Amino acid sequence: MEEPPGHRVLLVGDAADNADAAHANGAVAVLHTGGLHHPARLAATGHPAVGTPAEAVALGSRLVRHQACS
């Protein structure tokens, strides 16, 4: 079976648009709250949001593995 577009792809971004684009293409997205947008604004999007890039990669890696097992 062919994998869907974006399968096993992680995008770490600092804006809601980043996460929206990732999800639209089948990728996993985690937002980093240390960027240009206020953390509360990012949290309100419903996308996962964490404080550091390292946390974003760690969480995103777990989400990608979970997606691959689903």
Secondary structure as UniProt FT lines:
FT   TURN            5..8
FT   STRAND          10..13
FT   HELIX           16..24
FT   TURN            25..26
FT   STRAND          28..32
FT   TURN            33..34
FT   HELIX           39..43
FT   TURN            44..46
FT   STRAND          49..50
FT   HELIX           53..69
//
